[in-house]
Amino acid sequence: MLFTKNISLMLASSTGLAAAAAVAPAYKPYGSGPYVASKPYPSTSYAGVTVVDTPIVRAAQEFTRNHSTEAVFKHQMRAWLFGALIINGNETLKDSVDIEVHAVSALLHDLGWDMTPNSPVTSPDHRFEVDGAIASRKFIAEYGDETWDARRTQLVWDAIALHTTRTIGYYKEYEVQVTSMGISVDYDGLRPGITNETFHDITTVYPNDDLKAATNDTFTFICATKPSVTYDNQLQPWGERYVANYSVVGNLRIDTIFKNL
């Protein structure tokens, strides 16, 4: 059953979560992953939210900080924490979601926003979502242990590549769905499992007041530097509104179809 059909099962809040996670527990061995939230797992807390704490998750935090502005880093942290609350607020998700896969996906989902010249995590000809997915696959190859098989790695790739394409991503595996849904809270507001209180707690520790400017600057930059990957997707309006000489004329999918039929 798809997660989208289980939304009615979600809890409206995570009562007691902040209190239980007020002090980050010391790392303890729980065996190797994958882990689900309904079973004991190595954990810590950020902004009162209990999350998985493993070497690759810590490495992902460091990696995204090294390849992100402060605004983007905070966005990715919030996306992870919002997703964790969504998982913790739903029994099906607690029993099913690989929380290490979710953590890595959320923390690395916007690597493709890196505007540093000659960045090792971006390309001149891929959508930013694909850049992030490719960079994340390389990250897992370097930092993942023997539990990171092809399937878990593919879940991260899909979660990142599809996180803006909800009409597809929301019908994929739970990990893919929850990654996108956690990210969307930053733009669209609360989802089941997230309360006004927990939202406030997270945005107090990781303020979101710079997200609008970061999104605007990044999308405009991508439209200006590689416009061919922005036609027919959510970035197109930024090109049309802010980039001189940006034109979709003859560049849309409908144009190609009509030209060749």
C-alpha positions in Angstrom: 0.0 0.0 0.0 1.4 3.4 -0.9 2.2 5.9 1.7 -0.2 8.4 0.0 -3.0 6.0 0.9 -1.9 5.9 4.6 -1.9 9.6 5.3 -5.0 9.2 7.4 -3.1 6.9 9.7 -0.6 9.5 10.6 -0.5 10.9 14.1 -1.1 14.6 14.5 1.9 15.0 16.9 4.8 13.3 18.5 3.9 13.8 22.1 6.8 13.5 24.5 9.4 13.3 21.8 11.1 16.5 22.7 11.4 15.6 26.3 12.6 12.1 25.5 15.3 13.5 23.3 16.4 16.4 25.4 19.8 14.9 26.0 21.6 13.1 23.2 22.4 9.6 24.2 25.9 8.3 23.8 26.6 6.2 20.7 26.1 2.5 21.4 26.5 -0.5 19.1 23.2 -1.8 17.8 24.6 -4.1 15.1 24.7 -3.0 11.5 21.9 -1.3 9.6 19.4 -1.0 8.2 17.5 0.4 11.1 13.8 1.2 11.5 12.4 3.7 14.0 10.2 1.2 15.8 13.3 -0.8 16.9 16.3 0.2 19.1 18.9 2.1 17.0 21.9 4.3 17.6 20.5 7.8 18.2 21.0 11.4 19.0 18.8 14.5 18.9 18.7 17.9 17.2 16.1 20.5 18.1 14.4 17.9 20.3 14.0 15.4 17.5 15.4 11.9 17.9 17.3 10.7 14.8 19.6 7.9 13.8 23.3 8.5 14.6 25.8 6.4 12.6 29.1 7.1 11.0 27.7 7.6 7.5 25.0 9.9 8.8 27.6 12.0 10.6 29.7 12.0 7.5 26.7 13.1 5.4 26.2 16.1 7.7 29.9 17.1 7.3 29.8 16.5 3.6 26.7 18.7 3.0 28.1 21.4 5.2 31.3 21.4 3.1 29.3 21.7 -0.1 26.5 24.0 0.9 25.9 27.6 2.0 24.7 28.0 5.6 21.2 28.6 4.3 21.2 25.4 2.3 22.8 23.4 5.1 20.1 24.5 7.5 17.4 23.6 4.9 18.8 20.1 4.6 18.9 19.6 8.4 15.3 20.8 8.7 14.3 18.5 5.9 15.8 15.5 7.8 14.2 16.5 11.1 10.8 17.1 9.5 11.0 13.7 7.8 11.9 12.0 11.0 8.8 13.5 12.7 6.7 12.3 9.8 8.1 8.8 10.3 7.8 8.8 14.0 4.1 9.9 13.8 3.0 6.9 11.7 3.3 3.3 12.8 3.5 2.0 9.2 6.5 4.2 8.5 8.1 3.5 11.8 8.1 -0.2 10.9 9.1 0.2 7.3 11.4 3.2 6.5 15.1 2.6 6.5 16.0 5.6 8.6 19.6 5.6 7.6 18.6 5.8 3.9 16.2 8.6 4.8 18.9 10.5 6.7 21.5 10.4 4.0 18.9 11.3 1.3 17.5 14.3 3.2 21.0 15.6 4.2 22.4 15.4 0.7 19.3 16.2 -1.4 20.4 19.7 -2.4 24.1 19.0 -3.2 23.2 20.1 -6.7 22.7 23.7 -5.4 26.4 24.2 -5.0 27.4 27.3 -7.0 31.1 27.0 -6.3 33.1 27.2 -9.5 34.3 23.8 -10.6 32.4 22.1 -7.8 33.0 18.4 -7.6 29.3 17.7 -6.9 27.7 19.6 -9.8 27.9 19.4 -13.6 27.3 21.8 -16.5 24.5 19.7 -18.1 22.4 17.9 -15.4 19.4 19.0 -13.5 20.4 19.9 -9.9 18.4 16.9 -8.6 20.5 14.5 -10.8 23.7 16.2 -9.8 22.8 15.6 -6.1 21.8 12.0 -6.8 25.1 11.2 -8.6 27.2 12.9 -5.9 25.3 11.0 -3.3 26.0 7.7 -5.0 29.7 8.5 -5.0 29.5 9.6 -1.3 28.0 6.2 -0.4 30.6 4.4 -2.3 33.3 6.2 -0.3 31.7 6.2 3.2 29.2 3.4 3.2 29.9 0.1 4.9 29.0 -3.4 3.7 25.3 -2.9 4.5 25.1 -0.3 1.7 24.1 -2.7 -1.1 22.8 -1.7 -4.5 19.2 -1.4 -3.4 19.8 1.0 -0.5 22.1 3.1 -2.7 19.4 3.2 -5.4 16.8 4.3 -2.8 19.0 7.3 -2.0 19.5 8.1 -5.7 15.8 7.9 -6.4 14.9 9.9 -3.3 17.2 12.8 -4.3 16.5 12.6 -8.1 12.7 12.6 -7.6 12.3 14.9 -4.6 10.9 17.8 -6.7 8.8 15.5 -8.9 6.1 14.6 -6.4 3.7 13.2 -9.1 6.2 10.3 -9.4 8.1 10.3 -6.1 5.0 10.0 -4.0 4.3 6.7 -5.6 7.7 5.2 -5.0 9.1 3.5 -1.9 8.4 4.9 1.5 12.0 6.3 1.8 11.5 8.2 -1.4 8.2 9.6 -0.4 9.2 10.7 3.1 12.3 12.4 1.9 10.3 14.6 -0.5 7.6 15.2 2.1 10.1 16.3 4.8 11.6 18.7 2.3 8.2 20.1 1.3 7.5 21.2 4.9 10.0 24.0 4.5 8.0 25.3 1.5 4.4 24.2 2.0 3.8 24.0 5.8 2.9 21.3 8.3 2.3 17.7 7.6 0.9 15.0 9.8 3.4 14.2 12.6 4.6 17.8 12.7 3.0 20.3 15.1 3.3 24.1 15.4 5.4 23.4 18.5 7.9 21.0 16.8 8.1 23.2 13.7 8.9 26.2 16.0 11.5 24.1 17.9 13.3 23.1 14.6 13.2 26.5 13.0 14.5 28.1 16.2 17.6 26.0 16.1 17.9 26.0 12.3 16.2 29.3 11.2 14.5 29.4 7.8 14.5 33.2 7.3 17.2 32.9 4.5 15.6 30.0 2.5 13.6 32.2 0.2 16.7 34.2 -0.9 18.8 31.0 -1.2 16.1 29.3 -3.4 15.7 32.4 -5.6 19.5 32.9 -6.0 20.1 29.2 -6.8 17.3 28.7 -9.2 18.2 31.9 -11.0 21.8 30.9 -11.2 20.9 27.5 -12.7 18.6 29.0 -15.3 21.4 31.4 -16.3 24.2 28.8 -16.4 22.5 25.7 -17.8 19.1 26.8 -19.1 18.6 23.6 -21.2 17.9 21.6 -18.0 15.3 24.1 -16.7 12.7 24.0 -19.5 9.4 22.2 -18.7 10.2 21.9 -14.9 9.8 24.0 -11.8 12.8 26.2 -12.5 11.4 27.6 -15.8 9.6 30.5 -14.1 12.8 31.7 -12.5 14.4 31.9 -16.0 11.5 33.7 -17.5 11.3 36.2 -14.7 14.9 36.9 -13.8 17.3 35.8 -16.6 17.9 38.1 -19.6 17.4 36.4 -23.0 16.0 33.3 -21.4 13.4 31.8 -23.8 11.4 28.7 -23.9 10.4 29.2 -27.5 11.2 26.0 -29.4 12.7 24.5 -26.3 9.6 22.9 -24.7 8.8 19.2 -25.0 5.6 20.1 -27.0 7.8 21.8 -29.6 10.0 18.7 -30.0 7.0 16.4 -30.3 5.2 18.5 -32.8 8.4 19.0 -34.8 8.9 15.3 -35.2 5.4 14.1 -35.8 
